[in-house]
Protein backbone atom coordinates (compact mmCIF):
# COMPACT_ATOMS: atom_id res chain seq x y z
CA UNK A 1 0.00 0.00 0.00
CA UNK A 2 2.84 2.42 0.79
CA UNK A 3 4.36 1.75 -2.61
CA UNK A 4 1.21 2.93 -4.30
CA UNK A 5 1.04 6.18 -2.28
CA UNK A 6 4.67 6.95 -3.04
CA UNK A 7 4.16 6.51 -6.77
CA UNK A 8 1.15 8.86 -6.65
CA UNK A 9 3.26 11.56 -4.99
CA UNK A 10 5.98 11.03 -7.60
CA UNK A 11 3.41 11.38 -10.38
CA UNK A 12 2.12 14.66 -8.89
CA UNK A 13 5.67 16.02 -8.64
CA UNK A 14 6.38 15.12 -12.28
CA UNK A 15 3.16 16.81 -13.45
CA UNK A 16 3.95 19.96 -11.46
CA UNK A 17 7.49 20.11 -12.89
CA UNK A 18 6.14 19.70 -16.44
CA UNK A 19 3.61 22.52 -15.87
CA UNK A 20 6.26 24.86 -14.46
CA UNK A 21 8.64 24.21 -17.37
CA UNK A 22 5.81 24.73 -19.85
CA UNK A 23 4.82 28.05 -18.24
CA UNK A 24 8.42 29.28 -18.33
CA UNK A 25 8.73 28.30 -21.99
CA UNK A 26 5.47 30.10 -22.85
CA UNK A 27 6.59 33.29 -21.08
CA UNK A 28 9.88 33.18 -22.95
CA UNK A 29 8.05 32.65 -26.24
CA UNK A 30 5.69 35.58 -25.57
CA UNK A 31 8.60 37.92 -24.92
CA UNK A 32 10.37 37.04 -28.14
CA UNK A 33 9.19 38.69 -31.31
CA UNK A 34 9.52 37.27 -34.81
CA UNK A 35 12.14 39.00 -36.95
CA UNK A 36 10.73 41.44 -39.45
CA UNK A 37 11.89 41.47 -43.06
CA UNK A 38 14.73 43.89 -43.63
CA UNK A 39 17.79 44.52 -45.74
CA UNK A 40 20.84 42.27 -45.68
CA UNK A 41 19.42 39.93 -43.05
CA UNK A 42 18.84 42.73 -40.54
CA UNK A 43 15.39 42.91 -38.96
CA UNK A 44 13.38 45.99 -39.89
CA UNK A 45 12.30 48.08 -36.93
CA UNK A 46 9.56 50.65 -36.89
CA UNK A 47 10.75 54.13 -36.01
CA UNK A 48 8.62 55.48 -33.21
CA UNK A 49 7.82 59.13 -32.62
CA UNK A 50 6.88 60.65 -29.27
CA UNK A 51 4.49 63.48 -28.56
CA UNK A 52 3.42 65.24 -25.38
CA UNK A 53 -0.18 66.36 -25.26
CA UNK A 54 -1.73 68.92 -22.93
CA UNK A 55 -5.15 67.87 -21.65
CA UNK A 56 -7.65 70.14 -19.91
CA UNK A 57 -10.52 68.92 -17.76
CA UNK A 58 -9.10 65.82 -16.10
CA UNK A 59 -9.83 65.80 -12.37
CA UNK A 60 -8.89 62.29 -11.24
CA UNK A 61 -6.93 59.14 -11.92
CA UNK A 62 -10.11 57.70 -13.40
CA UNK A 63 -10.12 60.43 -16.06
CA UNK A 64 -6.45 59.72 -16.78
CA UNK A 65 -7.22 56.01 -17.11
CA UNK A 66 -10.06 56.71 -19.56
CA UNK A 67 -7.78 58.90 -21.67
CA UNK A 68 -5.00 56.34 -21.55
CA UNK A 69 -7.29 53.51 -22.69
CA UNK A 70 -8.81 55.61 -25.49
CA UNK A 71 -5.35 56.38 -26.88
CA UNK A 72 -4.02 52.85 -26.32
CA UNK A 73 -6.81 51.39 -28.48
CA UNK A 74 -5.68 53.38 -31.52
CA UNK A 75 -3.59 51.53 -34.11
CA UNK A 76 0.11 52.33 -34.07
CA UNK A 77 0.29 53.33 -30.39
CA UNK A 78 3.28 51.76 -28.65
CA UNK A 79 3.13 53.46 -25.24
CA UNK A 80 0.93 55.86 -23.27
CA UNK A 81 1.53 57.68 -20.01
CA UNK A 82 -1.17 60.04 -18.71
CA UNK A 83 -0.95 62.21 -15.56
CA UNK A 84 -4.07 64.05 -14.48
CA UNK A 85 -2.21 66.23 -11.97
CA UNK A 86 0.00 67.79 -14.65
CA UNK A 87 -2.63 67.49 -17.38
CA UNK A 88 -0.25 65.76 -19.77
CA UNK A 89 -0.06 62.64 -21.84
CA UNK A 90 3.06 61.20 -23.45
CA UNK A 91 2.47 58.92 -26.40
CA UNK A 92 4.95 56.77 -28.30
CA UNK A 93 3.59 55.84 -31.71
CA UNK A 94 4.38 54.62 -35.21
CA UNK A 95 3.95 57.66 -37.49
CA UNK A 96 3.01 55.40 -40.39
CA UNK A 97 -0.09 54.27 -38.49
CA UNK A 98 -1.09 57.21 -36.29
CA UNK A 99 -0.73 60.97 -35.89
CA UNK A 100 -1.09 63.30 -32.89
CA UNK A 101 -4.37 64.59 -34.35
CA UNK A 102 -5.77 61.07 -33.88
CA UNK A 103 -4.93 61.20 -30.17
CA UNK A 104 -6.49 64.66 -29.79
CA UNK A 105 -9.68 63.44 -31.49
CA UNK A 106 -9.90 60.39 -29.18
CA UNK A 107 -9.40 62.59 -26.11
CA UNK A 108 -11.95 65.17 -27.21
CA UNK A 109 -14.44 62.39 -27.87
CA UNK A 110 -14.28 61.74 -24.11
CA UNK A 111 -15.19 65.36 -23.38
CA UNK A 112 -11.73 66.75 -22.55
CA UNK A 113 -9.77 69.44 -24.43
CA UNK A 114 -6.38 68.47 -25.84
CA UNK A 115 -3.59 69.92 -27.93
CA UNK A 116 -0.01 69.12 -28.85
Secondary structure, DSSP 8 states (H G I E B T S, - for coil): -HHHHHHHHHHHHHHHHHHHHHHHHHHHHHH-------GGG------EEEEEEEEES--SHHHHHHHHHHHHTSTTEEEEEEETTTTEEEEEEETTT--HHHHHHHHHHTT-EEE-
